[in-house]
Amino acid sequence: MMHVHLAGRTDVGRQRRDNQDTFICQPIWSADKREPTEHQPDALMGNPSALLVVIDGVGGYAGGERASTIAREAILRYMETPTGDTLTMLREAVIYANNQIDQERRKEPGLSMMCCVLTAAVTDNQTNKVYYVHVGDTRLYRFRAQVVESAEASDERTMLLDKITSDHSVVGVREDANQLTEAEAMHHPRRNEVLRTVGSAPHRIDDTDFLESGETDFLPGDGLLLCSDGLTDMITRAMIKGVLRDVAFEQNTLDEQIDELIRLANEAGGQDNITVVLALNPPQPHTMDLPENKPAELITADTELTPTNELPTPVSQPAVTPPVETNADPSGNWWLIGALLAVMAAVTYFFIIR
């Protein structure tokens, strides 16, 4: 089992003087730390998970950079030692970060509006899943290489890019509902107005309409992109796919593709801080597991049969062998041939004399 490949980078952009973005991109939970749970009974089996977070300080308020830093430190601290199932821990970590920011902003009147938005994810290579928690307009995408059979000499290589999270912003809600096109959303005057933020009010883990969370497949060969709106406000989905396609087909490294995404965003104007985190679940080598040869077990009247709820494995039908034709000894059939000749002669004589 191979470990996930990771890379991350943040860039100030071309319009801002300071960078209010930050990120986490690192393995967590060595095998001896992971405790079995009801949902993950087999622990990690020596394969660490990876913690991926993109945090964007809300630029319109003082203290956005500080809010991002508090959130980063709080999530790292909370996720250091696993104490339960992954998704619950991740939800609790974001609530913990939210309340840490809320406490800090209450202490200083000048920072009373500080907050941030974030997307956090944990990959699990053992279950081939990714668990995520999201607040705001940062985003989580999954990309997957796909080879389409073609009538031409070579198959066509393409890539799927799925947006996993929903935007909690005035414009993002309408774009996700197909009420706005991507181009309209990217140039909308209210595109930076967010509806949910981390740290602007105290929250509990069971509060509705705050955290978006879930899990989805993260299969061998799949990749993840976490990014701030400094990327997606500047370059289109098609441009992102064009860059990530080389990662999906292992033609370039993650670092090279992050550099290219940030370069494109800056060339388009670089109006905000740009943060990109990539993770790739390496493709598994193509191997075929052959069934283990075991001696047949003879079932007799004394053999105890164990009931099972499993469906029986289909077994191919045995070939039907047709009966084998044999050449009988012809000597025993001469008397029958003679009798037939005699009858034929008698019938012929009868018609002649008439």
N, C-alpha and C positions, 0 to 999 in steps of 0.2 A: 504494500500500500504506500503510495507516494504522497509527500506533503504538498500542500497548496503553495504555488508560487505567488509572491506578494510584491507590490511596489506602490509607492505613494509620493506625492509632491504637492506643494502649495506655492502659488505665485501671486505677487501683489497686483499684477495687472498693469495697465498703462494709465489709469485715471485716479487711482487711490494712492495716498501717501503711506498709509499703514495697512497691515494685513490683519483682518479680523477673523480669518479662517484658520482652522487647525485640523489635524487629523490623527487617527491611530491606525496603524497597519502592522500588526505583529502577531506571532504565534502566542497562544496562551495554554495553560493547563497541561503540564507534563503528565505522563501516564500515572505516576505515583500519587498525583493529587486528585485525580478524578474519582468521585464517589459514585457508585452505581445508584440509579434512581429507577422509579417505576417505568419512566418513559425511555430511559437509556440504561438498561440493566447490564450491558456488557462493558461499560466504561469506555476508555479511549483506546485500549489495546496498543499503547505505545505511539499513538498518532495524535499529535497536538492539534487543537482547534486553532483557528485564527480569528482575531478580533479586528474588525474593520469599522471605522467611524469617520464620518466627515461632519465637521461642525462649522457653522457659519454665524458669526456674530451679526446681529441685526444692525446694519450700518446706520440707520436713521437715529439711533439712540446712543448716548454716551455710554461707554463701558462695554461695547460689543466685543472687543478683543478680550477684556477681562472675563466676560461671561463665557466665551469659548474656552478660555484656559481653565476656569473652574469646572466646566462640564467635562473637559478632557481628563483632568486629574481625578474627578469624582468617579467617572466610569472606570478608569484604570484601577482605582482603589477598590471599587465594589466588585469588579470582575476578577480580581487577583486570585481568589480561592473559590473554586466551584462548590456551591452548597445545595444545588437543586437542579431541576431540569433547565436547559439552556435558555429557552424563551422566557420563562418566568424570571430568571436571573437578569436577563437583558432588560426586561421591562422594569424591574426593580432598580437596576442601575441608572436608567434614564430618569425615573422618579426621584432617586437620590440626588442626581445631578441637578434636577429642576429645583428641588427644595434647598440645596446648597446655594444656588444662585439667588433664590428668593430671600434667603436669610442675609446674604451679603448686601443685596441692594437695599434692604431695609435699614442697614447700618449707616449708609452714606446717602444723604439727600441728593447729591449730584449724580448718583448712579441709580436713581429710583426706577428708571425705565430700562435698565440693561437686561438683555435677554439674548437668546440665540435660537437657531434651528439646527436640526441634526438628523442624520440617518446612521443607525448603528446595525451591524450584522456580525453574526458568528457563524463560521463555516464548520461543518463536521464531516470530515472525510470518511468516517466509518459508516455513517448513515447516508452519505451523499445528499445532505440537506444544508440549507442555509436558513438561519433564523434571523429575523430583522425587527427593528423598532424604528419608527419614523415620526418626526414632528416637523412640519414646515414645508419648505420648497427645495430642500436638497433632495437628491434622487438616488434610487438603487435600480440598476439595470442588470439583466442577465443576458449574456450573448452566447450563442451556440453555433458551432460550425455545422454545415449541412452540405452534403454532396448530392446533387440532383442528377439522376441518370439522364443521359442525353443520347439522341440518335447519332450524334457526331462521334468522332474518334475518342474524344476525351469528355469526361463528365463535368458538369458545370458546378463550380464551387460557389456557395452562397452562405449567408449567415443570418441567423435570427437574432433580433435585438428586442427583448421584452422589457417594458417598463414595469417594475414590480410595485413600486410605491405610488401613491396618489399625492398630488400637490395640494397642500393646505394654504392656498393663496386665492385671492379674488379672481385672478386670470387663470390660474392653474385648474381650478374647479371647472371652469367653462371649457377649457381646452380638453380636459379629460372626458368631459361629457360631449365632445365633438361639436360644441357650440362656437368654437373658434378654431381656425386652422393654426398650424404651428407658426406660420409666418405672422399671422395676426397677433398671436400670443407673444411672440418675441419682440414685437414693436408696440405693444399696448402700453399706454402711459401709466397704467396701474399694475404692471406686472410684478412689482416688488412689494406689493402690499400683502403681508402674510396674515393668515387667520388663526394660526396656532403657533405659540412660541414656548421655548423651554426657559423657565425662570421668572416669567412675568407674574405668576401667581402660584401659591402652594397647591400641590396635587397629591392624590392617593392613587395607588396602583389600579383600583377599581373605578376610577373616575371615567365616565363616558365622554366621548368627543374630545379626547386629548391624545392618547397614544394610538397610532396605527401599528399593528404588529401582526406577524404571521410567519409562515415557513414555506419554502418551496424547494424543488429539486435543484441540486447542484452536482450534476453527474460528471464523471470523467470526461474531460474535453470542454466542459462549460467554463465560462468566465463571468466575473462580476465587475461592474463599474459603479462606484459611488462617487458623486460629484456635487459641487456647489452650483448655484445658479449662475455663477460667473462663467461656467462652461456652456450650459444649455441656453442661456440668454444670448450667446454670441454665435454658436455654430449649430447647424441643423442636425436632426437625427440621422439623415443620410450621410452627412460628413462624419459623424461619430462612427457609423457602421463601416464606412470606408477605411477608417483608421484601425478599428478593432478587428477587421477581417484578417489582417496580417497576424494578429495575435492568435486568433482562433485557429488559423492554419499553421501556427508555429513558424512564421516567416520572419518575425521580429520579436525582440524582447519587450517585456512590459515597460521597462524604463524608456525605451525608444518610443513606444506608443504614447506614453504619458507626455513626453516632451513634445511630440507632434500635436497632441490635442491642445496643450497649453499654447503652443506656437500659433495654431489656427485661431484660438480664441483671442489672442493678443493682436493678431493681424486683422481680425474683425472689429477691433476697437478696444478690447481689454478694459471694459467699463467697470468691472468689479474684480475682487480677488477671485482667483481660479484655483480650485483644489480638486485633484483627481486621485482616486485610489483604485487599483486594479488587483484582481485575484484570479488565478487560473488553476483549475483542478486538472492536473496533467492527464492526458489520455492514457488509458491502460493498454499494455501490449495485447495484441490479439492472440489469446490462447484458448484452447478447448479443453475443458475439464472432462477427462474420461472417467467413467464409473469404475469404482474399485471392484476388482474381481474377488468375489466371496463364494465359498462353497455353498451349494444348494442345501437348504434345510428341509429334511424330510418331515412332512406333517403326517402323523399317525393318529390313531384314535386316542392316544394318550397325550398328544401334544395340546397344550393350552393355547387357545386362540385369543389374542389381545384385541379388544375392540378399538377402532380408531375412527376419527372424524375426517381423516385425510382421504382425498379422492385417490383411487388406485391409479398407478402409472399405466398409461395405455401400453399394451403389448401387441406387437405385430402378429397377425394371424400366421400360423404355420402353413407352408406351401402344401397343397394337396397333390399327392403323387398318384398319377393314373396307374391302373393295373398294368402289369407287364405281360405282353403277349408272348406265349411260348409256342414253339414248333412241335406239335404232337407227332408221334410215330405213325407214318402213313400205312404201315403193313396191316393194321387192324381194320382198314376201311375198304379193302379189295372186294370182300364179299358183297358189300352194298353196291359197289359199282357194277359188279356182274349181274346182280338182280335187276338193276335199272336197265341194262342192255337187253336182257331177256324180255322184259315187259315191252320195250320199244319194238323189238323184233316181232313179237306176237301181234301187236297192234297193226304193224305194217302188213303182215301176212293176211290179217282179217280183211283189211281194205282191198287188198289185191284180188282175193278170191271172189269178192263181191263184184 
